[in-house]
Amino acid sequence: MIDRYTRPELAEVWSDHARFEAMRQVEVAACEEMDGPPPADLELIRAASFSVAAVAERERVTDHDTAAFVDVLAESAGTAGRWIHYGLTSSDVLDTGLALQLRSVSELVLPDSRRLVRALATRAREHRHTLCAGRTHGIHAEPTTFGIKLAGFAFEADRNAGRLERAFAQASVGAISGAVGTYSATSPEFEERVLRRLGPEPEPVSTQVVARDRHAELLQAIALAGAGLERFATEIRHLARTEVGEVQEPFAAGQKGSSSMPHKRNPIKSEQVAGLARVLRGNAQAALEDVTLWHERDISHSSVERVILPDSTILLDHLQRRTLALVEGLVVDERRMRENLDLTHGALCSQRLLLALVQTGLARDDAYRIVQRLAQLAIDERIPLRDLIAADPAGASLDLDAIFDYRTFVRFADVIVDRLDGIA
C-alpha cells in the first residue's frame, strides 16, 4: 500500500524483514521441539540470523524465496544449520509465519474498531434529542433525531468489530504438517508442541496449506467493515451538501477546500472513505478466488495474498482512523436541521394526519386522498399543511396541535439511544 494511507507500525508488520522474522521464529520453534539437535546446536540455531538483502541475493539462484531464506538462515547457524527446516515444507513456515503476522496486525487494527463504536455512541447520546428530518429515497419522510441516526451506525460498527475479531482469530492458524499435510516426517504431537510455543491454533486438516476460506472470511469481514464506514461517510456527504447543510466535516486552520474556489469546504475525508471501500470489496473478491487450489496445494494464492492482505488491513486501519476523526470532529448544525424540517411546510406530518382522519370514521383510502392532495398543495404552494387542513371540512374536529407536534415523532428517542448501553 502507498505511504499516504499506511501507518508505520503496520508497514513494519508487513515488511519483508517482519515476514522473514516470523518465518525464523517458526523454524527455531520447530528445532526446539524436535528430537535431534543437542543443546549446543540449539543455541546456534537460536542465534541464527538473516538479512533481507542476503535472502534476495540467494533467491537469484534458487528462484524460491523460502528455500533462499532457509539457505541463509542455515548457513548463519554453521553446522547446526542442518536441523533448520528438518521435516518441514514451505507452507509450514509460510502459513504459520503468516498467522503470526495476522495476529500482530489484529493487535494494531482491532482496538480502533472498538474506539469507533464508542465514538459513535458518544455522539449519538449527545444528539439524542437533536431533531432532524428523516429521509427515505432521499425525500423528507418523518422527523427523527440525529442521535437515533448515529445510534444505528454505532450498532453497525459494533457488528463489524465483532466480525473482524472473529475473522482475525479464525484466520490466524498454523500448520506444521509437512508435505501434503500427512506428518510423514514429523507427527501431530510435534505440530501441537511447536504451535503451542508460537501461539496459533492448528489447522485440523491442512493438506499442506492452511485452508484459504479462512483468509477469504477475513477479507470479507474487512470489506463489510469498509461498507459500514462507507455508509456513514455517504450520509455525511449528503448532509454536507449546500442544499442540506446539516453537518460539516472538521476543517483545520489553514486547510483549503478547493484550489480555485476559496469558499469551498468539500467533504474530502468522507469521499476518501467511500472511494477506498471499493478497493476492499475488490480485494475480497480476489480472496474468494484464492480458496480453490489444485489438489493438495499450489501457489496461485501466494502472489495474490502478498498484495491483498497487506493492502486490505492497512486500508482498514486507515479508514477506521479517518472515520474516527470524522465522528469526533463532526460539526452539527442543529439550527439548520430544524429549519430543514419546515421545507415541506408540515407535509412530513402526513401519516399522523392520515391516522387522525381515519379515527374520525373516514375510510382509509378517502383519508389518504385528502391528505395526499393537501400535502402536495402545501409543498407546491408553500402553504402550511396545518392551515390547509384547518380550512378543510375534514379537519374540523382534529387536534392539530397534537398532529403537528414534532416531539410526538421522537418520544421514544431515549429508549432507542439507551440501547447503546449494551455495546458501549
C-alpha angles and dihedrals in degrees: 000000000000118000092246091075101028126103108214093233091058092043087057094050090053096041122118089247093054091047093053091042090056089050090049090054090053093049092048093047090051092052091048091055101041126091111245116048110099118221093264092054091047090056090053091047092050089051094048113122142186140192126217089233092053092050091048090050092050091047089062085069102035098036083210118097097202092049089047091051092049091050093051094045094045093048091053089055094056116209091350087065090085088080094055111104090004107165093354133116128212095261092055089063099033099047096041090046089050089053089056090050093049090051090054091047092052091053089058100039107037099062090064090052088063093040088057091054091052093046093052091046091051093052091044091056090046091056101033090123099034103121118220139154117275112219132206119184085002090294126114108266117166132329119274133161128260088233092059090051092050091047089061090054090048092055091048090051089051091053091049092049090053092048091050093049092051094042095051090048095051093045095049096079130124141207133207096176104123130221112359088354099273099120089236092157098030135016141248089255090056091052091050092052094047094048091046087060093049102038109235122118115244124256104244094220112012102171080207094303133063106255110265096219083081092061091042089056090052092050090047091052090049091049091049091050088050090051090054091051089048092051090055092045092050091053090052091049091053094046091048094058113118092243091054104028097173097132139018132200115246108275118202126217108269093019118137121213096193136014092224109023113056094195095064123109099178120191092241096152092055091045091053091052091049092048099047092047085071090061090054091053091049091051091049089057090051089051090055089053088055094060095081114071129169114266111311095345149342130168101238088113096052100073091045094051092051086065107032101042097054093037096048097045092045092048092047089053092049094047093048092052091044091052092045089057089048094052096045095044099037113135110219119199102205093177092055090049090055092047091051090055087070096052091099092046092236097317091123086072089065096114093054090048091048092052092046091054091048088054089057089062102266119139110255095243092048090050091046092054092050093051093042092054095046095042092052090048090051091053096042098043097030092236118144110258087221091062092047095052091043089059093046120088090230091065098051097109100034127118096231094180090062095041094052098040107117091200090071091064093057101035090121095049092111092050092051097044093044088064085077088075087079094062107022 
